[in-house]
């Protein structure tokens, strides 16, 4: 089952630090289309957009990370069937009986997206008058942070060579872009757009594969980060 969600970068010959970790985000929260009924102070902007579904901040919101779909489904199931509705000011806005909660769980279990859409595996939006309950399970894949040296084969910069990136001055208080484009690492010389520089192979580098890398010299700090232009290709890699 998990193999269906494995990203293309997870090849056995890649450095182990580059392998992605698979996770499923189980999420459930209340929304309202009448901002005047929200349980906390809201800005005038929200009040002027009556009819929008906006998040209703109550204690009963649920957000959990699981290693598998089965575990994520169990989180949602427990949240729905054991949701305590009596919490005074922070109670859920709609009272549901145990039978209604069981029926809600069955509808969610049948709301699987096949294939998943933009990482969403299950999605349900139930309307109760001025309120709505949203429940979702999202698939995410990410690389864990690690540190290495500039000259090592597992340097996270190497994982970014096919990603559109932006190189920033990491010590500047303002955003200073040193270079932008597809990075190229030849030996210990890094080129990003028109910018190029050679570094000591023993220099420490830390970051996460396919996402970002950071390193510092005695005088400079650098942050290489994948840009929004990669968003579409990430979506296309998902099932």
KENU-380031 format. One record per residue (C-alpha): y, z, x; residue number from 1. Coordinates in steps of 0.25 Angstrom, whole numbers, padded with zeros to 4 digits. Example, Ala and Ser with C-alpha at 12.3 -4.5 7.8 and 13.67 -1.06 7.14 Angstrom:
+-------+-------+-------+-----+
:     y :     z :     x : num :
+-------+-------+-------+-----+
: -0018 :  0031 :  0049 :   1 :
: -0004 :  0029 :  0055 :   2 :
+-------+-------+-------+-----+
% end
This chain:
+-------+-------+-------+-----+
:     y :     z :     x : num :
+-------+-------+-------+-----+
:  0000 :  0000 :  0000 :   1 :
:  0010 :  0004 :  0011 :   2 :
:  0007 : -0009 :  0018 :   3 :
:  0014 : -0017 :  0007 :   4 :
:  0027 : -0009 :  0011 :   5 :
:  0026 : -0011 :  0026 :   6 :
:  0038 : -0018 :  0032 :   7 :
:  0037 : -0030 :  0041 :   8 :
:  0042 : -0022 :  0053 :   9 :
:  0029 : -0013 :  0053 :  10 :
:  0021 : -0021 :  0063 :  11 :
:  0011 : -0013 :  0072 :  12 :
:  0016 : -0019 :  0085 :  13 :
:  0030 : -0013 :  0082 :  14 :
:  0035 :  0000 :  0088 :  15 :
:  0030 :  0012 :  0080 :  16 :
:  0044 :  0017 :  0078 :  17 :
:  0048 :  0004 :  0071 :  18 :
:  0037 :  0005 :  0060 :  19 :
:  0043 :  0008 :  0047 :  20 :
:  0040 :  0020 :  0038 :  21 :
:  0037 :  0017 :  0024 :  22 :
:  0043 :  0026 :  0013 :  23 :
:  0045 :  0027 : -0002 :  24 :
:  0057 :  0033 : -0008 :  25 :
:  0054 :  0039 : -0022 :  26 :
:  0067 :  0040 : -0030 :  27 :
:  0071 :  0046 : -0043 :  28 :
:  0085 :  0049 : -0049 :  29 :
:  0093 :  0049 : -0062 :  30 :
:  0105 :  0040 : -0065 :  31 :
:  0115 :  0039 : -0076 :  32 :
:  0124 :  0028 : -0082 :  33 :
:  0134 :  0038 : -0087 :  34 :
:  0141 :  0044 : -0074 :  35 :
:  0148 :  0055 : -0083 :  36 :
:  0134 :  0061 : -0086 :  37 :
:  0131 :  0063 : -0071 :  38 :
:  0129 :  0077 : -0066 :  39 :
:  0139 :  0077 : -0054 :  40 :
:  0153 :  0073 : -0052 :  41 :
:  0155 :  0058 : -0051 :  42 :
:  0166 :  0049 : -0046 :  43 :
:  0175 :  0041 : -0055 :  44 :
:  0169 :  0028 : -0050 :  45 :
:  0155 :  0032 : -0057 :  46 :
:  0162 :  0036 : -0070 :  47 :
:  0169 :  0022 : -0070 :  48 :
:  0156 :  0015 : -0069 :  49 :
:  0149 :  0020 : -0082 :  50 :
:  0136 :  0013 : -0084 :  51 :
:  0131 :  0013 : -0070 :  52 :
:  0118 :  0020 : -0067 :  53 :
:  0123 :  0031 : -0057 :  54 :
:  0114 :  0042 : -0050 :  55 :
:  0113 :  0055 : -0057 :  56 :
:  0112 :  0066 : -0046 :  57 :
:  0102 :  0076 : -0051 :  58 :
:  0093 :  0085 : -0044 :  59 :
:  0081 :  0078 : -0050 :  60 :
:  0083 :  0065 : -0041 :  61 :
:  0071 :  0062 : -0033 :  62 :
:  0070 :  0055 : -0019 :  63 :
:  0058 :  0056 : -0011 :  64 :
:  0052 :  0048 :  0001 :  65 :
:  0037 :  0045 :  0001 :  66 :
:  0027 :  0038 :  0011 :  67 :
:  0020 :  0030 :  0000 :  68 :
:  0022 :  0024 : -0014 :  69 :
:  0012 :  0034 : -0019 :  70 :
:  0020 :  0046 : -0014 :  71 :
:  0033 :  0040 : -0019 :  72 :
:  0027 :  0039 : -0033 :  73 :
:  0022 :  0053 : -0033 :  74 :
:  0036 :  0058 : -0029 :  75 :
:  0042 :  0050 : -0041 :  76 :
:  0030 :  0055 : -0050 :  77 :
:  0033 :  0069 : -0046 :  78 :
:  0048 :  0067 : -0048 :  79 :
:  0046 :  0062 : -0062 :  80 :
:  0035 :  0071 : -0068 :  81 :
:  0040 :  0084 : -0062 :  82 :
:  0055 :  0081 : -0063 :  83 :
:  0062 :  0094 : -0067 :  84 :
:  0072 :  0091 : -0077 :  85 :
:  0078 :  0104 : -0079 :  86 :
:  0088 :  0107 : -0068 :  87 :
:  0101 :  0110 : -0075 :  88 :
:  0113 :  0102 : -0070 :  89 :
:  0104 :  0094 : -0061 :  90 :
:  0093 :  0091 : -0071 :  91 :
:  0089 :  0077 : -0074 :  92 :
:  0097 :  0070 : -0085 :  93 :
:  0085 :  0066 : -0094 :  94 :
:  0075 :  0075 : -0099 :  95 :
:  0061 :  0069 : -0099 :  96 :
:  0048 :  0075 : -0104 :  97 :
:  0035 :  0075 : -0096 :  98 :
:  0029 :  0064 : -0103 :  99 :
:  0042 :  0055 : -0101 : 100 :
:  0042 :  0059 : -0086 : 101 :
:  0027 :  0054 : -0086 : 102 :
:  0031 :  0041 : -0093 : 103 :
:  0042 :  0039 : -0083 : 104 :
:  0033 :  0041 : -0071 : 105 :
:  0024 :  0030 : -0077 : 106 :
:  0035 :  0021 : -0079 : 107 :
:  0039 :  0023 : -0064 : 108 :
:  0025 :  0021 : -0059 : 109 :
:  0025 :  0007 : -0066 : 110 :
:  0039 :  0004 : -0060 : 111 :
:  0033 : -0002 : -0047 : 112 :
:  0041 : -0014 : -0041 : 113 :
:  0031 : -0024 : -0036 : 114 :
:  0035 : -0029 : -0026 : 115 :
:  0045 : -0018 : -0023 : 116 :
:  0060 : -0022 : -0024 : 117 :
:  0069 : -0018 : -0013 : 118 :
:  0060 : -0007 : -0008 : 119 :
:  0059 : -0001 : -0023 : 120 :
:  0044 :  0001 : -0026 : 121 :
:  0046 :  0008 : -0040 : 122 :
:  0058 :  0009 : -0048 : 123 :
:  0061 :  0015 : -0062 : 124 :
:  0074 :  0016 : -0069 : 125 :
:  0073 :  0024 : -0082 : 126 :
:  0085 :  0025 : -0092 : 127 :
:  0087 :  0038 : -0101 : 128 :
:  0100 :  0035 : -0108 : 129 :
:  0112 :  0038 : -0098 : 130 :
:  0102 :  0041 : -0087 : 131 :
:  0092 :  0034 : -0079 : 132 :
:  0080 :  0039 : -0070 : 133 :
:  0078 :  0030 : -0058 : 134 :
:  0065 :  0031 : -0050 : 135 :
:  0061 :  0023 : -0038 : 136 :
:  0052 :  0022 : -0026 : 137 :
:  0058 :  0014 : -0014 : 138 :
:  0050 :  0009 : -0002 : 139 :
:  0057 :  0011 :  0011 : 140 :
:  0053 :  0007 :  0025 : 141 :
:  0060 :  0013 :  0037 : 142 :
:  0058 :  0015 :  0052 : 143 :
:  0060 :  0029 :  0058 : 144 :
:  0070 :  0033 :  0068 : 145 :
:  0066 :  0034 :  0083 : 146 :
:  0071 :  0034 :  0097 : 147 :
:  0067 :  0026 :  0109 : 148 :
:  0074 :  0019 :  0121 : 149 :
:  0081 :  0006 :  0121 : 150 :
:  0071 : -0001 :  0130 : 151 :
:  0059 :  0003 :  0121 : 152 :
:  0051 : -0007 :  0113 : 153 :
:  0053 :  0002 :  0101 : 154 :
:  0069 :  0002 :  0102 : 155 :
:  0073 :  0001 :  0087 : 156 :
:  0083 : -0010 :  0092 : 157 :
:  0072 : -0020 :  0093 : 158 :
:  0068 : -0018 :  0079 : 159 :
:  0082 : -0022 :  0075 : 160 :
:  0081 : -0036 :  0082 : 161 :
:  0079 : -0043 :  0069 : 162 :
:  0088 : -0035 :  0061 : 163 :
:  0103 : -0038 :  0059 : 164 :
:  0110 : -0026 :  0065 : 165 :
:  0123 : -0020 :  0068 : 166 :
:  0126 : -0013 :  0081 : 167 :
:  0136 : -0001 :  0080 : 168 :
:  0143 :  0008 :  0090 : 169 :
:  0136 :  0021 :  0086 : 170 :
:  0147 :  0030 :  0093 : 171 :
:  0159 :  0024 :  0086 : 172 :
:  0165 :  0031 :  0074 : 173 :
:  0168 :  0018 :  0068 : 174 :
:  0158 :  0007 :  0065 : 175 :
:  0158 : -0002 :  0078 : 176 :
:  0149 : -0014 :  0077 : 177 :
:  0145 : -0018 :  0091 : 178 :
:  0136 : -0030 :  0086 : 179 :
:  0129 : -0036 :  0074 : 180 :
:  0117 : -0045 :  0073 : 181 :
:  0102 : -0045 :  0076 : 182 :
:  0100 : -0036 :  0089 : 183 :
:  0093 : -0042 :  0101 : 184 :
:  0087 : -0033 :  0111 : 185 :
:  0083 : -0040 :  0124 : 186 :
:  0078 : -0030 :  0134 : 187 :
:  0088 : -0019 :  0133 : 188 :
:  0100 : -0028 :  0129 : 189 :
:  0104 : -0027 :  0115 : 190 :
:  0112 : -0038 :  0108 : 191 :
:  0118 : -0037 :  0094 : 192 :
:  0126 : -0048 :  0090 : 193 :
:  0137 : -0050 :  0101 : 194 :
:  0135 : -0037 :  0106 : 195 :
:  0125 : -0034 :  0118 : 196 :
:  0122 : -0023 :  0128 : 197 :
:  0110 : -0018 :  0137 : 198 :
:  0105 : -0004 :  0136 : 199 :
:  0097 :  0006 :  0145 : 200 :
:  0082 :  0005 :  0140 : 201 :
:  0081 :  0020 :  0141 : 202 :
:  0092 :  0022 :  0131 : 203 :
:  0088 :  0029 :  0118 : 204 :
:  0088 :  0022 :  0105 : 205 :
:  0085 :  0027 :  0091 : 206 :
:  0084 :  0022 :  0078 : 207 :
:  0075 :  0016 :  0068 : 208 :
:  0068 :  0002 :  0068 : 209 :
:  0074 : -0009 :  0060 : 210 :
:  0086 :  0000 :  0056 : 211 :
:  0094 :  0005 :  0068 : 212 :
:  0095 :  0009 :  0082 : 213 :
:  0105 :  0018 :  0090 : 214 :
:  0107 :  0021 :  0105 : 215 :
:  0118 :  0026 :  0114 : 216 :
:  0123 :  0024 :  0128 : 217 :
:  0132 :  0034 :  0135 : 218 :
:  0144 :  0027 :  0129 : 219 :
:  0139 :  0019 :  0117 : 220 :
:  0131 :  0021 :  0104 : 221 :
:  0124 :  0010 :  0097 : 222 :
:  0118 :  0009 :  0083 : 223 :
:  0111 : -0004 :  0079 : 224 :
:  0108 : -0004 :  0064 : 225 :
:  0102 : -0015 :  0055 : 226 :
:  0112 : -0020 :  0045 : 227 :
:  0112 : -0023 :  0030 : 228 :
:  0109 : -0037 :  0033 : 229 :
:  0094 : -0033 :  0035 : 230 :
:  0093 : -0027 :  0021 : 231 :
:  0088 : -0040 :  0015 : 232 :
:  0077 : -0042 :  0025 : 233 :
:  0073 : -0028 :  0024 : 234 :
:  0071 : -0030 :  0009 : 235 :
:  0063 : -0043 :  0011 : 236 :
:  0054 : -0035 :  0020 : 237 :
:  0050 : -0026 :  0009 : 238 :
:  0039 : -0030 : -0001 : 239 :
+-------+-------+-------+-----+
% end
